[in-house]
Amino acid sequence: MDMKQFGNKLIIRLEQGEEIVESLKTICQERKIKLGSVSGLGAVDQAVIGLYELDTKQYHSIELKKDMEIACLTGNISRMNEDVYLHLHVTLADKTFQAVGGHLNAAIVSCTAEVIIDIFEGEVERVLDKKTGLNFFKF
C-alpha cells in the first residue's frame, strides 16, 4: 500500500492481495482517524458482501470469487467501543457487466484499489439500536 495526505484528504493505493476493509481499519488506527468518509474504485477477485434483513435482524452474506470491478465503494468512519468502526458499501461488476452490491465485509484487491478518505475533525460514536439491531450514530 502507498498513500499521501493532502490537507484533510488521504489518498490511498492498495496493492494486489491486500484486503480492503482490514487495510482501511489499520490506516485509521495508525493515523488516529476517528471520523471521515470513504470513497473508492479498483478491482477485486474475492469479496464478501452482505445484506441486513430487518425482520430477522440477521446479515445474509455471499462470497464472490471472480474478477470484478469496484464500480463504487462508499462509506464512513466512526467509532464504537473506542475502536474504528467502518461502514462500507460496494457495487461490484463482473465481465458480463452484471452488478451486485451490499455491505462490504471483505475484499481482496486483484490489481489495485484507489481509495480516498476525507478526514473530519471530531468523533462520532455508534450505539446498538435494540429496535433494529443495527449500530447507529450517537451524537
C-alpha positions, 0 to 999 in steps of 0.5 A: 500500500502507498498513500499521501495526505493532502490537507484533510484528504488521504489518498490511498493505493492498495496493492494486489492481495491486500484486503480492503476493509482490514487495510482501511481499519489499520490506516485509521488506527495508525493515523488516529482517524476517528471520523471521515468518509470513504470513497473508492474504485479498483478491482477485486477477485474475492469479496464478501458482501452482505445484506441486513434483513430487518425482520430477522435482524440477521446479515445474509452474506455471499462470497464472490470469487471472480474478477470484478470491478469496484464500480463504487465503494462508499462509506464512513468512519466512526467509532464504537467501543473506542475502536474504528468502526467502518461502514462500507458499501460496494457495487461490484461488476463482473465481465458480463457487466452484471452488478451486485452490491451490499455491505462490504465485509471483505475484499481482496484487491486483484490489481489495485484499489484507489481509495480516498478518505476525507478526514473530519475533525471530531468523533462520532460514536455508534450505539446498538439500536435494540429496535433494529439491531443495527449500530447507529450514530450517537451524537 
